[in-house]
Amino acid sequence: MARIRPWAFEPNVAHLVLYNQTRLPTAADIVRWIEELRRVGYDTIRTGALSPQAGDRFERLAFEPIQSLMLLEHRSLSSVSDLSPKGSTPAVRLATGADGEASRVDVAAFGPGWCIDRVGISDVRSATPRHRARIVRIDGEIVAYAISGRDGRHGYLQRLAVAPAHQHRGHGATLVTDALQWMARWRVQRALVNTHVGNDAALTLYHRLGFTDLDERLHVYERRIE
C-alpha cells in the first residue's frame, strides 16, 4: 500500500508514498507504520502529495500539512502542436546513467527540502507503467529535465526542473510539449500535473500550454515521531 524511503538528503526523515490513493490505509495501518519507522530510527515522517480524502486520514493522527499543491489537467492532447519557442534546443533522452547529473539540476531548481536525488529520480521513473525521461543539454551540460508517465489513458507530468541560470529560455516549454506529444501518440485522454500553490512561473507555463486548474488541492503532510 505504501513505499518508504529516506527523504532526499535527510536520512532521518521517512518519505511515505501511497501507491494507490483509491485504497487508503486504515488508522491501524498508519499507527503500525509510525511505530515501525520509529523503531528503525526515523524521527520524522513526511508524506507524498495526498488527496483531501487521504490527507484527512493522516490529519486525524497528528500529521500536519506543510505544503499545498495545485492540481491541473489537460484534456486536449490530440490538438497539441509544437508550442516550444522557435529555435529552442530540442529535448533528448535522459539515460539512467545520467540521473545523478539531472538530480543536480533538481537541487538547484527546488532547493533543500523539496529536491530529489538520484534514487528519487529512479522512483519517479518507476511510478507509472510507462515513462518518458527527457533533458535539454547546453554545451554538454544538462540544464533541464522532465519525466512524464502514462497508465492506460491517463498521463502524468511527474517532474520538471530547469536550472535557475537557464530559466525563461523556453526549456520548460520544450520539455512539457514533448511530454504532451508523447502522451497524444499513445491516445492519452487526460494529463495531470501538480505544482506548489505559489509557483507562479510554473502555473503560467502550464496555463499557456493548455492546462486548466482543478478545484482539488493536494497536500504534503509531516509528523515528528521522536
Secondary structure by P-SEA (a helix, b strand, c coil): ccccccccccccbbbbbbccccccccaaaaaaaaaaaaaacccbbbbccccaaaaaaaaaacccccbbbbbbbbccccccccccccccbbbbbbcccaaaaaaaaaaaaccccccccaaaaaaaaaccccccccccccccccccbbbbbbccccccccbbbbcccccccaaaaaaaaaaaaaaaaacccbbbbbccccaaaaaaaaaaabbbbbccccbbbbbbcc
